[in-house]
């Protein structure tokens, strides 16, 4: 089929490439000329494992362009995968989705199905349909279907090719049948629902996962107070398959481009309809506090970070991505700088994005060793494999003052025991082998 995808971010580009891999001819459209030029040169503008390789493999079936008219005019199906960022009030900003709808209406010269893949508030597909029909230039039929995306950054290709489910929200059989044809080579269960249910499935899924994270973080915080160990607690809970063992890792909270904005958007939407989603409100509040938990912990050792050299391991919001949206590094590093600390940072892929915010206020290091050298305190924000595999004994060899604040519980406590350092993590006993007197 001839397919166009509007937006070539983490969702749009992965979708386009995976559709090409499954035999479709795909035009990927973006307004960002720089991104389009990078893709035209056979490279991916984002870091996503396996994406560049799959893109190169399917270059014959892929076209990258800023010329939306040529991409949309004779497409059988057009996916909308543009961003829906958070507005100041917490609601979703739909301006990109609506401008794509207008561009599609002005361009299409044959019947087509427009598929909203972006995460959008319940009822948005109806509005997209209204905009399309009001702005059509040619006498054609246009159908709108919701097809929310469930991929996770870092495993986006696998998540798309072997999706847990494909949800199709459609009001007309033609739209549902067309999307079934699009996905006929994908090995995943297909669920056809009302459009509004499909929109809600996406929010309810993300918000439930965020709730699970905030729940385990709250239990972790209490474990610290009463002397239980969150690793043991999560392990014991995870054996129950009604609970499951995923998303039970405590830490400094969720970040990224989805959970923070999707919790706020659903909460806003409920409020708008005079209903308070109390569980989601709690999820958001807990996460806000959790993000700065390591800074609070650092105050046990130093009144302020003024004059200290701080090591930061991990900048991206999670491993496997260069995405910094809502990453704890962006919340905590400004506090360190404001305190007057000298900050050394390491991340395997997110440097370039971080440099856009902090071109020269921090020291960028090529290795974990270089980052730790002669530092007074270390903050672990992202559980990269390189950090997990870094020998705990090397911290005391390299650091001036080996105090490790681990926001992702990268090390097992028994690994720490004989090492000459302070190791303070989330929901577990603090190991203080330096006999340091805490303030
Ligand atoms: P992104 O910000 O990485 O990419 C969006 C792209 O759309 C940008 O490249 C931007 O230039 C482009 N764009 C904006 N206006 C355009 C227009 N008129 N025509 C063509 N392109 C245009 O966003 P993302 O992370 O890929 O997310 C996209 C949507 O998918 C969001 O609604 C998000 O909530 C949802 N989603 C994201 C993920 C994820 O892990 N990132 C997972 C599931 C769902």
Boltz pocket constraint, residues with backbone or C-beta under 6 A from the ligand:
constraints:
  - pocket:
      binder: B
      contacts: [[A, 5], [A, 6], [A, 7], [A, 8], [A, 9], [A, 10], [A, 11], [A, 12], [A, 29], [A, 30], [A, 31], [A, 32], [A, 35], [A, 81], [A, 82], [A, 83], [A, 84], [A, 96], [A, 99], [A, 100], [A, 117], [A, 118], [A, 119], [A, 120], [A, 149], [A, 150], [A, 151], [A, 152], [A, 153], [A, 257], [A, 258]]
      max_distance: 6.0
